Amino acid sequence: MAPSKPGSTRTAPPQLPDQFPFGGRYLAYTLFDLTGILYLLLGFVVLCAVWSLGSGEAAWNSVLDRHRSIFYIAFHAISLVGVIFVGIRFFSFFPKAQLPRIGPVKPPPKPVILATLYALWIGVTAFLSIVLAGGIF
Amino acid sequence: MKHPLLKLEPLIWLLFGQGILLGTILLTPWVLVVGLAIPLGIVPADALSYERAAMLGSHIIGRVILLGLIALPLWKGAHHMRHTLIDFGGAERDALVAPLLYLLATIGSVMAVVAVVRI
């Protein structure tokens, strides 16, 4: 049943925590959010490369040449750090975010989930790196 | 009436989550080899000569991987940038910023489909 008149208690205006954005535990939180910029840029850099692959040999070679510039190498070095950071942080969340059970089925123990994720990441990285580097196919 | 973005929230979260999980898994070897090892001369450039790159990229599995490699990080990036902007600037501009960022990810995803089809 609704009250006859609204109560006098009002919600306090939201306040940023003292340590936001780069203090204490907020540092990792903010950096994780900021990797969004890196991923957006990486998506478009890969899009440009794949687009030029469809445009012919000259366009593809021009992309490979561009990647040799110090700007692109620095960008990819920062990106690698960012991607590894996202992977480690997300994989640490993943086991904690599982439902306790779905019907009668319980998820595997957290260390098993974590080990599977890292094995998948390392395995796919190794396999695709070998393919891209000309080791197989 | 529900805001259209609220209706799309499950789809956006799905693409965001896969952008983190699969995007990270796929971006790592790309950045390692194409972004660093080949430009630094650790891996010979012939490894991704035009003929070989086109052969790998035009295979059906290659096309699917390239599509995921482009589109999923765009959705991860758009959604995380949206929340960064909310954290730093408040939610007042979110009604404008969020559709713009998701539009950018949508355009990039459509272009990714076209890019992998035309290899």
gemmi code that builds the backbone of each chain (N, CA, C; Angstrom):
import gemmi

chains = {
    "A": [
        ("MET", (0.848, -1.195, 0.000), (0.000, 0.000, 0.000), (0.884, 1.246, 0.000)),
        ("ALA", (0.541, 2.203, -0.886), (1.378, 3.401, -1.012), (1.128, 4.334, 0.168)),
        ("PRO", (2.154, 5.063, 0.627), (1.934, 6.029, 1.720), (1.035, 7.164, 1.255)),
        ("SER", (0.315, 7.795, 2.204), (-0.634, 8.860, 1.830), (0.089, 10.101, 1.324)),
        ("LYS", (1.339, 10.312, 1.805), (2.126, 11.432, 1.266), (3.598, 11.015, 1.223)),
        ("PRO", (4.373, 11.627, 0.305), (5.775, 11.225, 0.185), (6.534, 11.484, 1.480)),
        ("GLY", (7.473, 10.622, 1.799), (8.276, 10.795, 3.002), (9.218, 11.977, 2.871)),
        ("SER", (9.759, 12.424, 3.998), (10.627, 13.615, 3.983), (12.082, 13.258, 3.688)),
        ("THR", (12.404, 11.975, 3.702), (13.793, 11.593, 3.459), (14.131, 11.748, 1.977)),
        ("ARG", (15.211, 12.461, 1.708), (15.620, 12.618, 0.317), (16.944, 11.915, 0.092)),
        ("THR", (17.146, 11.510, -1.158), (18.387, 10.821, -1.501), (19.505, 11.840, -1.618)),
        ("ALA", (20.652, 11.528, -1.031), (21.794, 12.443, -1.118), (22.308, 12.482, -2.556)),
        ("PRO", (22.804, 13.638, -3.003), (23.346, 13.684, -4.367), (24.564, 12.754, -4.483)),
        ("PRO", (24.753, 12.160, -5.661), (25.886, 11.246, -5.797), (27.219, 11.984, -5.660)),
        ("GLN", (28.178, 11.337, -5.046), (29.501, 11.955, -4.880), (30.566, 10.992, -5.377)),
        ("LEU", (31.579, 11.557, -6.003), (32.685, 10.707, -6.447), (33.496, 10.276, -5.232)),
        ("PRO", (33.945, 9.028, -5.194), (34.798, 8.603, -4.081), (36.095, 9.413, -4.069)),
        ("ASP", (36.691, 9.572, -2.888), (37.906, 10.389, -2.751), (39.032, 9.919, -3.654)),
        ("GLN", (39.179, 8.609, -3.778), (40.335, 8.078, -4.507), (40.122, 8.010, -6.021)),
        ("PHE", (38.925, 8.311, -6.495), (38.674, 8.273, -7.930), (39.380, 9.441, -8.603)),
        ("PRO", (40.066, 9.323, -9.750), (40.060, 8.146, -10.602), (41.329, 7.283, -10.517)),
        ("PHE", (42.410, 7.799, -9.932), (43.668, 7.054, -10.045), (44.248, 6.604, -8.704)),
        ("GLY", (43.483, 6.751, -7.615), (44.002, 6.361, -6.299), (43.525, 4.981, -5.893)),
        ("GLY", (44.338, 4.290, -5.124), (43.942, 3.006, -4.552), (43.431, 2.021, -5.587)),
        ("ARG", (42.286, 1.386, -5.257), (41.741, 0.353, -6.142), (41.116, 0.939, -7.404)),
        ("TYR", (40.908, 2.272, -7.432), (40.302, 2.875, -8.609), (41.264, 2.933, -9.794)),
        ("LEU", (42.565, 2.822, -9.528), (43.543, 2.895, -10.614), (43.275, 1.791, -11.640)),
        ("ALA", (43.185, 0.555, -11.164), (42.962, -0.570, -12.086), (41.601, -0.437, -12.769)),
        ("TYR", (40.588, 0.010, -12.012), (39.240, 0.191, -12.568), (39.266, 1.208, -13.707)),
        ("THR", (39.918, 2.354, -13.457), (39.956, 3.412, -14.466), (40.776, 2.980, -15.680)),
        ("LEU", (41.912, 2.325, -15.439), (42.733, 1.865, -16.566), (41.968, 0.840, -17.406)),
        ("PHE", (41.224, -0.032, -16.730), (40.421, -1.031, -17.450), (39.403, -0.336, -18.353)),
        ("ASP", (38.740, 0.693, -17.830), (37.794, 1.474, -18.640), (38.507, 2.152, -19.807)),
        ("LEU", (39.691, 2.718, -19.528), (40.403, 3.472, -20.571), (40.906, 2.585, -21.706)),
        ("THR", (41.030, 1.281, -21.457), (41.445, 0.402, -22.555), (40.402, 0.385, -23.672)),
        ("GLY", (39.209, 0.906, -23.377), (38.180, 1.022, -24.411), (38.686, 1.836, -25.595)),
        ("ILE", (39.449, 2.899, -25.321), (39.994, 3.735, -26.404), (40.942, 2.893, -27.268)),
        ("LEU", (41.804, 2.107, -26.597), (42.756, 1.257, -27.324), (42.025, 0.255, -28.209)),
        ("TYR", (41.002, -0.390, -27.649), (40.281, -1.413, -28.417), (39.560, -0.795, -29.616)),
        ("LEU", (38.997, 0.400, -29.402), (38.307, 1.079, -30.506), (39.312, 1.397, -31.619)),
        ("LEU", (40.472, 1.932, -31.225), (41.507, 2.253, -32.221), (42.019, 0.987, -32.903)),
        ("LEU", (42.273, -0.059, -32.105), (42.771, -1.318, -32.679), (41.775, -1.887, -33.685)),
        ("GLY", (40.496, -1.823, -33.341), (39.468, -2.327, -34.263), (39.558, -1.627, -35.615)),
        ("PHE", (39.729, -0.299, -35.585), (39.797, 0.440, -36.853), (41.136, 0.232, -37.570)),
        ("VAL", (42.227, 0.043, -36.820), (43.534, -0.235, -37.455), (43.465, -1.583, -38.186)),
        ("VAL", (42.880, -2.597, -37.536), (42.749, -3.912, -38.185), (41.791, -3.806, -39.373)),
        ("LEU", (40.715, -3.018, -39.210), (39.771, -2.833, -40.317), (40.489, -2.256, -41.543)),
        ("CYS", (41.345, -1.240, -41.315), (42.101, -0.626, -42.429), (42.976, -1.675, -43.102)),
        ("ALA", (43.642, -2.513, -42.301), (44.539, -3.523, -42.859), (43.749, -4.531, -43.702)),
        ("VAL", (42.625, -5.016, -43.156), (41.833, -6.029, -43.876), (41.206, -5.418, -45.126)),
        ("TRP", (40.791, -4.154, -45.010), (40.206, -3.469, -46.170), (41.243, -3.377, -47.284)),
        ("SER", (42.487, -3.035, -46.922), (43.508, -2.904, -47.964), (43.895, -4.260, -48.548)),
        ("LEU", (43.750, -5.316, -47.758), (44.007, -6.657, -48.295), (43.051, -6.945, -49.457)),
        ("GLY", (41.828, -6.431, -49.342), (40.861, -6.621, -50.426), (41.061, -5.654, -51.575)),
        ("SER", (41.940, -4.658, -51.372), (42.140, -3.641, -52.414), (43.333, -3.955, -53.320)),
        ("GLY", (44.057, -5.003, -53.017), (45.165, -5.380, -53.895), (46.518, -5.325, -53.216)),
        ("GLU", (47.529, -5.781, -53.956), (48.869, -5.948, -53.404), (49.502, -4.616, -52.969)),
        ("ALA", (49.336, -3.583, -53.789), (49.969, -2.299, -53.478), (49.422, -1.739, -52.162)),
        ("ALA", (48.101, -1.831, -51.992), (47.475, -1.311, -50.771), (47.939, -2.109, -49.544)),
        ("TRP", (48.031, -3.432, -49.684), (48.464, -4.277, -48.562), (49.912, -3.962, -48.175)),
        ("ASN", (50.790, -3.846, -49.214), (52.193, -3.539, -48.921), (52.331, -2.165, -48.265)),
        ("SER", (51.471, -1.247, -48.670), (51.518, 0.089, -48.067), (51.136, 0.027, -46.581)),
        ("VAL", (50.187, -0.850, -46.238), (49.814, -1.029, -44.819), (50.995, -1.609, -44.035)),
        ("LEU", (51.653, -2.612, -44.601), (52.803, -3.212, -43.901), (53.915, -2.174, -43.712)),
        ("ASP", (54.128, -1.329, -44.737), (55.143, -0.258, -44.621), (54.774, 0.715, -43.503)),
        ("ARG", (53.501, 1.086, -43.477), (53.031, 2.040, -42.455), (53.246, 1.462, -41.051)),
        ("HIS", (53.047, 0.165, -40.910), (53.212, -0.479, -39.600), (54.659, -0.431, -39.120)),
        ("ARG", (55.598, -0.154, -40.047), (57.011, -0.089, -39.635), (57.364, 1.275, -39.033)),
        ("SER", (56.455, 2.248, -39.111), (56.766, 3.577, -38.545), (56.796, 3.483, -37.016)),
        ("ILE", (57.589, 4.354, -36.439), (57.772, 4.332, -34.976), (56.439, 4.582, -34.267)),
        ("PHE", (55.570, 5.380, -34.907), (54.272, 5.683, -34.314), (53.434, 4.406, -34.161)),
        ("TYR", (53.385, 3.616, -35.235), (52.589, 2.378, -35.195), (53.211, 1.347, -34.255)),
        ("ILE", (54.565, 1.284, -34.258), (55.218, 0.313, -33.362), (54.925, 0.686, -31.901)),
        ("ALA", (55.007, 1.984, -31.581), (54.716, 2.433, -30.207), (53.252, 2.139, -29.868)),
        ("PHE", (52.366, 2.414, -30.824), (50.938, 2.152, -30.587), (50.691, 0.665, -30.308)),
        ("HIS", (51.335, -0.197, -31.102), (51.119, -1.633, -30.905), (51.775, -2.129, -29.615)),
        ("ALA", (52.900, -1.524, -29.231), (53.538, -1.920, -27.962), (52.612, -1.564, -26.788)),
        ("ILE", (52.043, -0.356, -26.830), (51.094, 0.050, -25.769), (49.858, -0.849, -25.812)),
        ("SER", (49.429, -1.156, -27.031), (48.234, -2.004, -27.185), (48.467, -3.386, -26.599)),
        ("LEU", (49.662, -3.931, -26.817), (49.948, -5.273, -26.287), (49.846, -5.269, -24.759)),
        ("VAL", (50.409, -4.231, -24.143), (50.316, -4.117, -22.679), (48.844, -4.015, -22.266)),
        ("GLY", (48.082, -3.188, -23.004), (46.663, -2.998, -22.696), (45.864, -4.291, -22.848)),
        ("VAL", (46.121, -5.013, -23.922), (45.376, -6.255, -24.189), (45.684, -7.294, -23.109)),
        ("ILE", (46.954, -7.401, -22.729), (47.320, -8.369, -21.681), (46.684, -7.962, -20.341)),
        ("PHE", (46.686, -6.662, -20.069), (46.057, -6.166, -18.835), (44.565, -6.512, -18.808)),
        ("VAL", (43.876, -6.286, -19.928), (42.438, -6.591, -20.005), (42.218, -8.081, -19.797)),
        ("GLY", (43.048, -8.900, -20.453), (42.893, -10.348, -20.318), (43.047, -10.795, -18.879)),
        ("ILE", (44.100, -10.350, -18.236), (44.354, -10.791, -16.856), (43.238, -10.314, -15.927)),
        ("ARG", (42.820, -9.056, -16.096), (41.776, -8.516, -15.208), (40.436, -9.205, -15.454)),
        ("PHE", (40.079, -9.370, -16.733), (38.789, -9.987, -17.043), (38.772, -11.453, -16.602)),
        ("PHE", (39.867, -12.155, -16.838), (39.895, -13.569, -16.457), (39.816, -13.726, -14.935)),
        ("SER", (40.297, -12.741, -14.202), (40.181, -12.837, -12.745), (38.729, -12.615, -12.289)),
        ("PHE", (37.954, -11.840, -13.092), (36.523, -11.640, -12.754), (35.700, -12.867, -13.095)),
        ("PHE", (36.070, -13.495, -14.222), (35.202, -14.481, -14.861), (34.727, -15.597, -13.920)),
        ("PRO", (35.632, -16.245, -13.159), (35.146, -17.329, -12.279), (34.196, -16.823, -11.202)),
        ("LYS", (34.399, -15.568, -10.750), (33.542, -15.024, -9.687), (32.148, -14.693, -10.211)),
        ("ALA", (32.033, -14.493, -11.528), (30.751, -14.072, -12.104), (29.859, -15.252, -12.481)),
        ("GLN", (30.318, -16.481, -12.225), (29.512, -17.645, -12.597), (28.325, -17.816, -11.645)),
        ("LEU", (27.211, -18.305, -12.198), (26.053, -18.622, -11.356), (26.420, -19.784, -10.427)),
        ("PRO", (25.858, -19.804, -9.195), (26.189, -20.909, -8.290), (25.781, -22.262, -8.881)),
        ("ARG", (24.662, -22.288, -9.586), (24.238, -23.517, -10.272), (23.198, -23.161, -11.323)),
        ("ILE", (23.136, -23.974, -12.376), (22.063, -23.856, -13.373), (21.318, -25.174, -13.318)),
        ("GLY", (20.127, -25.145, -12.696), (19.406, -26.398, -12.449), (20.263, -27.275, -11.548)),
        ("PRO", (20.480, -28.520, -11.949), (21.285, -29.400, -11.095), (22.788, -29.227, -11.335)),
        ("VAL", (23.145, -28.463, -12.386), (24.556, -28.396, -12.789), (25.279, -27.264, -12.069)),
        ("LYS", (26.411, -27.610, -11.434), (27.238, -26.587, -10.791), (28.408, -26.266, -11.706)),
        ("PRO", (28.889, -25.020, -11.685), (30.066, -24.729, -12.514), (31.297, -25.437, -11.951)),
        ("PRO", (32.332, -25.619, -12.792), (33.567, -26.232, -12.277), (34.182, -25.336, -11.203)),
        ("PRO", (35.106, -25.859, -10.395), (35.769, -25.015, -9.389), (36.486, -23.831, -10.053)),
        ("LYS", (36.600, -22.743, -9.298), (37.183, -21.511, -9.867), (38.576, -21.725, -10.470)),
        ("PRO", (39.481, -22.467, -9.795), (40.804, -22.650, -10.405), (40.745, -23.361, -11.755)),
        ("VAL", (39.753, -24.250, -11.916), (39.624, -24.971, -13.195), (39.177, -23.992, -14.292)),
        ("ILE", (38.232, -23.121, -13.967), (37.762, -22.126, -14.948), (38.927, -21.225, -15.350)),
        ("LEU", (39.660, -20.769, -14.342), (40.780, -19.857, -14.599), (41.847, -20.533, -15.468)),
        ("ALA", (42.176, -21.763, -15.131), (43.201, -22.496, -15.893), (42.746, -22.711, -17.332)),
        ("THR", (41.444, -23.000, -17.517), (40.914, -23.207, -18.874), (41.026, -21.932, -19.697)),
        ("LEU", (40.676, -20.802, -19.071), (40.733, -19.527, -19.790), (42.170, -19.205, -20.221)),
        ("TYR", (43.113, -19.385, -19.295), (44.514, -19.080, -19.632), (45.048, -20.050, -20.688)),
        ("ALA", (44.650, -21.329, -20.586), (45.109, -22.314, -21.580), (44.569, -21.938, -22.958)),
        ("LEU", (43.292, -21.506, -22.991), (42.680, -21.093, -24.259), (43.416, -19.882, -24.842)),
        ("TRP", (43.665, -18.906, -24.003), (44.327, -17.660, -24.438), (45.736, -17.963, -24.965)),
        ("ILE", (46.503, -18.700, -24.177), (47.876, -19.002, -24.576), (47.888, -19.905, -25.814)),
        ("GLY", (46.996, -20.877, -25.835), (46.946, -21.804, -26.968), (46.584, -21.094, -28.268)),
        ("VAL", (45.515, -20.277, -28.233), (45.087, -19.566, -29.451), (46.169, -18.579, -29.875)),
        ("THR", (46.768, -17.891, -28.895), (47.823, -16.926, -29.224), (48.999, -17.634, -29.904)),
        ("ALA", (49.416, -18.767, -29.337), (50.551, -19.495, -29.917), (50.202, -19.988, -31.320)),
        ("PHE", (49.018, -20.586, -31.462), (48.631, -21.147, -32.767), (48.529, -20.050, -33.830)),
        ("LEU", (47.783, -18.981, -33.536), (47.599, -17.933, -34.541), (48.909, -17.184, -34.813)),
        ("SER", (49.758, -17.059, -33.797), (51.050, -16.392, -34.021), (51.889, -17.211, -34.987)),
        ("ILE", (51.870, -18.526, -34.813), (52.637, -19.392, -35.721), (52.079, -19.310, -37.134)),
        ("VAL", (50.736, -19.282, -37.240), (50.126, -19.168, -38.562), (50.515, -17.838, -39.209)),
        ("LEU", (50.365, -16.746, -38.467), (50.675, -15.413, -39.034), (52.159, -15.281, -39.372)),
        ("ALA", (53.001, -15.945, -38.592), (54.448, -15.843, -38.820), (54.931, -16.806, -39.910)),
        ("GLY", (54.004, -17.557, -40.502), (54.378, -18.425, -41.616), (54.859, -19.793, -41.200)),
        ("GLY", (54.692, -20.148, -39.938), (55.149, -21.454, -39.449), (54.333, -22.617, -39.988)),
        ("ILE", (53.030, -22.415, -40.099), (52.166, -23.457, -40.700), (51.188, -22.814, -41.682)),
        ("PHE", (50.639, -23.627, -42.557), (49.763, -23.220, -43.671), (50.552, -22.386, -44.692)),
    ],
    "B": [
        ("MET", (7.523, 4.645, -22.476), (8.167, 3.771, -23.459), (9.629, 3.567, -23.086)),
        ("LYS", (10.092, 2.336, -23.281), (11.489, 2.024, -22.974), (12.410, 2.698, -23.979)),
        ("HIS", (13.524, 3.280, -23.521), (14.498, 3.867, -24.436), (15.066, 2.748, -25.315)),
        ("PRO", (15.238, 3.011, -26.630), (15.733, 1.950, -27.518), (17.040, 1.313, -27.035)),
        ("LEU", (17.901, 2.132, -26.409), (19.178, 1.568, -25.938), (18.956, 0.557, -24.815)),
        ("LEU", (17.912, 0.793, -24.012), (17.619, -0.168, -22.937), (17.155, -1.503, -23.518)),
        ("LYS", (16.381, -1.411, -24.622), (15.932, -2.643, -25.276), (17.127, -3.397, -25.844)),
        ("LEU", (18.110, -2.642, -26.331), (19.279, -3.274, -26.973), (20.356, -3.679, -25.965)),
        ("GLU", (20.139, -3.329, -24.696), (21.169, -3.559, -23.668), (21.679, -5.013, -23.644)),
        ("PRO", (20.793, -6.039, -23.716), (21.320, -7.414, -23.697), (22.264, -7.686, -24.874)),
        ("LEU", (21.921, -7.184, -26.054), (22.760, -7.403, -27.233), (24.093, -6.656, -27.082)),
        ("ILE", (24.006, -5.415, -26.587), (25.227, -4.609, -26.408), (26.152, -5.288, -25.399)),
        ("TRP", (25.562, -5.797, -24.308), (26.385, -6.470, -23.290), (26.995, -7.759, -23.828)),
        ("LEU", (26.238, -8.452, -24.670), (26.780, -9.680, -25.280), (27.999, -9.338, -26.140)),
        ("LEU", (27.854, -8.311, -27.002), (28.963, -7.928, -27.876), (30.134, -7.369, -27.061)),
        ("PHE", (29.823, -6.624, -26.008), (30.859, -6.073, -25.115), (31.635, -7.204, -24.442)),
        ("GLY", (30.891, -8.162, -23.892), (31.538, -9.290, -23.194), (32.407, -10.102, -24.137)),
        ("GLN", (31.870, -10.362, -25.335), (32.664, -11.128, -26.307), (33.836, -10.293, -26.819)),
        ("GLY", (33.644, -8.978, -26.833), (34.753, -8.089, -27.225), (35.908, -8.204, -26.250)),
        ("ILE", (35.586, -8.348, -24.982), (36.662, -8.518, -23.991), (37.259, -9.914, -24.121)),
        ("LEU", (36.394, -10.933, -24.116), (36.902, -12.321, -24.095), (37.550, -12.701, -25.432)),
        ("LEU", (36.746, -12.754, -26.492), (37.288, -13.198, -27.790), (38.176, -12.121, -28.420)),
        ("GLY", (37.777, -10.853, -28.229), (38.591, -9.758, -28.778), (40.010, -9.801, -28.230)),
        ("THR", (40.128, -10.004, -26.932), (41.452, -10.062, -26.301), (42.241, -11.269, -26.804)),
        ("ILE", (41.550, -12.426, -26.883), (42.223, -13.657, -27.332), (42.708, -13.504, -28.784)),
        ("LEU", (41.907, -12.853, -29.637), (42.297, -12.713, -31.046), (43.269, -11.568, -31.279)),
        ("LEU", (43.142, -10.503, -30.486), (44.026, -9.350, -30.702), (45.471, -9.649, -30.296)),
        ("THR", (45.649, -10.507, -29.289), (47.011, -10.749, -28.789), (47.951, -11.240, -29.906)),
        ("PRO", (47.608, -12.318, -30.654), (48.535, -12.736, -31.709), (48.662, -11.726, -32.844)),
        ("TRP", (47.574, -11.010, -33.159), (47.638, -10.013, -34.242), (48.622, -8.901, -33.866)),
        ("VAL", (48.467, -8.369, -32.663), (49.351, -7.272, -32.232), (50.790, -7.770, -32.140)),
        ("LEU", (50.962, -8.995, -31.604), (52.315, -9.549, -31.461), (53.021, -9.685, -32.806)),
        ("VAL", (52.335, -10.279, -33.773), (52.998, -10.605, -35.047), (52.889, -9.449, -36.051)),
        ("VAL", (51.655, -9.021, -36.352), (51.469, -8.001, -37.397), (51.887, -6.621, -36.898)),
        ("GLY", (51.609, -6.354, -35.618), (51.919, -5.023, -35.078), (53.360, -4.853, -34.636)),
        ("LEU", (54.002, -5.952, -34.193), (55.349, -5.795, -33.625), (56.409, -6.675, -34.307)),
        ("ALA", (56.184, -7.988, -34.383), (57.265, -8.886, -34.838), (57.659, -8.625, -36.290)),
        ("ILE", (56.683, -8.435, -37.173), (57.021, -8.176, -38.586), (57.644, -6.787, -38.755)),
        ("PRO", (57.044, -5.726, -38.217), (57.682, -4.402, -38.363), (59.081, -4.333, -37.750)),
        ("LEU", (59.335, -5.083, -36.680), (60.655, -5.028, -36.028), (61.643, -6.004, -36.676)),
        ("GLY", (61.198, -6.753, -37.673), (62.089, -7.674, -38.381), (62.335, -8.983, -37.645)),
        ("ILE", (61.583, -9.246, -36.585), (61.742, -10.510, -35.849), (61.193, -11.658, -36.705)),
        ("VAL", (60.113, -11.365, -37.421), (59.518, -12.334, -38.360), (59.675, -11.746, -39.759)),
        ("PRO", (60.143, -12.548, -40.750), (60.316, -11.992, -42.094), (58.982, -11.504, -42.674)),
        ("ALA", (59.036, -10.408, -43.422), (57.812, -9.815, -43.982), (57.125, -10.752, -44.972)),
        ("ASP", (57.903, -11.706, -45.557), (57.301, -12.670, -46.513), (56.200, -13.488, -45.845)),
        ("ALA", (56.283, -13.630, -44.532), (55.285, -14.435, -43.818), (53.882, -13.917, -44.105)),
        ("LEU", (53.755, -12.618, -44.288), (52.445, -12.060, -44.639), (52.537, -11.322, -45.968)),
        ("SER", (53.175, -11.976, -46.942), (53.172, -11.414, -48.296), (51.717, -11.336, -48.757)),
        ("TYR", (51.479, -10.545, -49.779), (50.093, -10.359, -50.235), (49.428, -11.691, -50.561)),
        ("GLU", (50.141, -12.549, -51.293), (49.549, -13.830, -51.726), (49.159, -14.668, -50.504)),
        ("ARG", (50.089, -14.748, -49.535), (49.832, -15.583, -48.355), (48.711, -14.977, -47.479)),
        ("ALA", (48.779, -13.644, -47.288), (47.744, -12.986, -46.473), (46.371, -13.159, -47.114)),
        ("ALA", (46.324, -13.014, -48.452), (45.042, -13.168, -49.152), (44.555, -14.612, -49.062)),
        ("MET", (45.482, -15.567, -49.114), (45.099, -16.985, -49.009), (44.500, -17.264, -47.618)),
        ("LEU", (45.173, -16.763, -46.586), (44.674, -16.984, -45.209), (43.348, -16.249, -44.993)),
        ("GLY", (43.293, -14.993, -45.446), (42.126, -14.155, -45.182), (40.903, -14.545, -45.982)),
        ("SER", (41.092, -15.206, -47.130), (39.933, -15.540, -47.968), (39.337, -16.903, -47.607)),
        ("HIS", (40.027, -17.649, -46.744), (39.452, -18.912, -46.260), (38.280, -18.575, -45.338)),
        ("ILE", (37.279, -19.434, -45.315), (36.075, -19.137, -44.511), (36.433, -18.932, -43.030)),
        ("ILE", (37.355, -19.763, -42.517), (37.751, -19.603, -41.101), (38.510, -18.289, -40.924)),
        ("GLY", (39.341, -17.960, -41.896), (40.071, -16.692, -41.847), (39.132, -15.504, -41.829)),
        ("ARG", (38.099, -15.578, -42.657), (37.137, -14.463, -42.709), (36.410, -14.301, -41.360)),
        ("VAL", (36.008, -15.428, -40.766), (35.286, -15.363, -39.481), (36.206, -14.777, -38.405)),
        ("ILE", (37.463, -15.232, -38.394), (38.407, -14.724, -37.389), (38.636, -13.223, -37.590)),
        ("LEU", (38.820, -12.811, -38.841), (39.059, -11.383, -39.106), (37.841, -10.543, -38.726)),
        ("LEU", (36.651, -11.066, -38.991), (35.433, -10.334, -38.618), (35.377, -10.138, -37.101)),
        ("GLY", (35.659, -11.213, -36.361), (35.660, -11.110, -34.896), (36.765, -10.186, -34.406)),
        ("LEU", (37.890, -10.241, -35.087), (39.052, -9.431, -34.707), (38.776, -7.930, -34.859)),
        ("ILE", (37.906, -7.587, -35.808), (37.583, -6.168, -36.025), (36.363, -5.759, -35.191)),
        ("ALA", (35.262, -6.496, -35.365), (33.982, -6.029, -34.811), (33.933, -6.113, -33.286)),
        ("LEU", (34.399, -7.214, -32.708), (34.238, -7.381, -31.256), (35.019, -6.327, -30.454)),
        ("PRO", (36.284, -6.036, -30.792), (36.961, -4.964, -30.043), (36.273, -3.601, -30.178)),
        ("LEU", (35.614, -3.367, -31.334), (34.902, -2.084, -31.500), (33.778, -1.954, -30.474)),
        ("TRP", (33.065, -3.065, -30.220), (31.953, -3.020, -29.253), (32.468, -2.917, -27.824)),
        ("LYS", (33.567, -3.609, -27.566), (34.192, -3.493, -26.232), (34.626, -2.043, -26.035)),
        ("GLY", (35.262, -1.482, -27.072), (35.769, -0.112, -26.979), (34.646, 0.899, -26.803)),
        ("ALA", (33.574, 0.739, -27.598), (32.471, 1.704, -27.527), (31.809, 1.684, -26.152)),
        ("HIS", (31.560, 0.477, -25.641), (30.849, 0.368, -24.362), (31.728, 0.861, -23.197)),
        ("HIS", (33.002, 0.522, -23.239), (33.881, 0.972, -22.158), (34.113, 2.479, -22.219)),
        ("MET", (34.199, 3.019, -23.441), (34.367, 4.478, -23.558), (33.142, 5.207, -23.045)),
        ("ARG", (31.980, 4.627, -23.315), (30.726, 5.223, -22.811), (30.787, 5.326, -21.283)),
        ("HIS", (31.201, 4.241, -20.646), (31.222, 4.247, -19.183), (32.349, 5.105, -18.621)),
        ("THR", (33.443, 5.209, -19.355), (34.516, 6.123, -18.933), (33.995, 7.562, -18.952)),
        ("LEU", (33.277, 7.904, -20.019), (32.757, 9.272, -20.136), (31.705, 9.553, -19.063)),
        ("ILE", (30.914, 8.544, -18.702), (29.942, 8.727, -17.609), (30.702, 8.949, -16.297)),
        ("ASP", (31.739, 8.130, -16.059), (32.501, 8.243, -14.807), (33.167, 9.608, -14.679)),
        ("PHE", (33.685, 10.106, -15.796), (34.433, 11.365, -15.726), (33.549, 12.598, -15.905)),
        ("GLY", (32.471, 12.469, -16.700), (31.700, 13.673, -17.007), (30.249, 13.634, -16.560)),
        ("GLY", (29.837, 12.559, -15.898), (28.443, 12.456, -15.476), (27.576, 11.867, -16.583)),
        ("ALA", (26.337, 11.580, -16.229), (25.444, 10.871, -17.156), (24.615, 11.820, -18.018)),
        ("GLU", (24.812, 13.147, -17.841), (23.937, 14.096, -18.543), (24.046, 13.960, -20.059)),
        ("ARG", (25.292, 13.738, -20.543), (25.484, 13.697, -21.994), (25.337, 12.288, -22.560)),
        ("ASP", (25.015, 11.334, -21.690), (24.989, 9.932, -22.144), (23.955, 9.703, -23.249)),
        ("ALA", (22.847, 10.441, -23.194), (21.802, 10.253, -24.206), (22.321, 10.582, -25.602)),
        ("LEU", (23.331, 11.442, -25.680), (23.923, 11.790, -26.976), (25.139, 10.916, -27.274)),
        ("VAL", (26.000, 10.741, -26.252), (27.277, 10.048, -26.447), (27.076, 8.562, -26.748)),
        ("ALA", (26.199, 7.901, -25.982), (26.034, 6.451, -26.141), (25.597, 6.074, -27.561)),
        ("PRO", (24.534, 6.728, -28.120), (24.156, 6.355, -29.494), (25.283, 6.612, -30.498)),
        ("LEU", (26.059, 7.699, -30.280), (27.160, 7.998, -31.207), (28.218, 6.897, -31.185)),
        ("LEU", (28.582, 6.469, -29.960), (29.609, 5.425, -29.840), (29.115, 4.103, -30.427)),
        ("TYR", (27.859, 3.750, -30.132), (27.337, 2.491, -30.669), (27.150, 2.579, -32.195)),
        ("LEU", (26.849, 3.794, -32.683), (26.750, 3.976, -34.139), (28.116, 3.745, -34.785)),
        ("LEU", (29.155, 4.268, -34.124), (30.527, 4.077, -34.616), (30.861, 2.581, -34.679)),
        ("ALA", (30.517, 1.852, -33.607), (30.785, 0.402, -33.577), (29.963, -0.323, -34.643)),
        ("THR", (28.728, 0.134, -34.855), (27.877, -0.500, -35.876), (28.460, -0.267, -37.267)),
        ("ILE", (28.863, 0.985, -37.540), (29.441, 1.297, -38.856), (30.704, 0.463, -39.070)),
        ("GLY", (31.558, 0.404, -38.037), (32.788, -0.390, -38.130), (32.486, -1.859, -38.363)),
        ("SER", (31.445, -2.378, -37.704), (31.094, -3.798, -37.861), (30.581, -4.081, -39.273)),
        ("VAL", (29.751, -3.160, -39.796), (29.240, -3.344, -41.168), (30.408, -3.287, -42.158)),
        ("MET", (31.323, -2.330, -41.919), (32.499, -2.223, -42.799), (33.373, -3.474, -42.684)),
        ("ALA", (33.401, -4.065, -41.484), (34.189, -5.296, -41.299), (33.613, -6.428, -42.134)),
        ("VAL", (32.274, -6.521, -42.163), (31.632, -7.556, -42.986), (32.015, -7.347, -44.453)),
        ("VAL", (31.913, -6.079, -44.914), (32.255, -5.777, -46.312), (33.731, -6.094, -46.567)),
        ("ALA", (34.590, -5.710, -45.612), (36.046, -5.910, -45.788), (36.391, -7.387, -45.922)),
        ("VAL", (35.778, -8.249, -45.110), (36.131, -9.675, -45.188), (35.497, -10.336, -46.416)),
        ("VAL", (34.381, -9.798, -46.890), (33.748, -10.363, -48.087), (34.569, -10.030, -49.327)),
        ("ARG", (35.189, -8.829, -49.347), (35.885, -8.416, -50.576), (37.331, -8.904, -50.656)),
        ("ILE", (37.802, -9.703, -49.690), (39.182, -10.222, -49.778), (39.252, -11.200, -50.954)),
    ],
}
model = gemmi.Model(1)
for chain_id, residues in chains.items():
    chain = gemmi.Chain(chain_id)
    for i, (resn, *xyz) in enumerate(residues, 1):
        res = gemmi.Residue()
        res.name, res.seqid = resn, gemmi.SeqId(i, " ")
        for name, pos in zip(("N", "CA", "C"), xyz):
            atom = gemmi.Atom()
            atom.name, atom.element = name, gemmi.Element(name[0])
            atom.pos, atom.b_iso = gemmi.Position(*pos), 0.0
            res.add_atom(atom)
        chain.add_residue(res)
    model.add_chain(chain)
structure = gemmi.Structure()
structure.add_model(model)
structure.setup_entities()
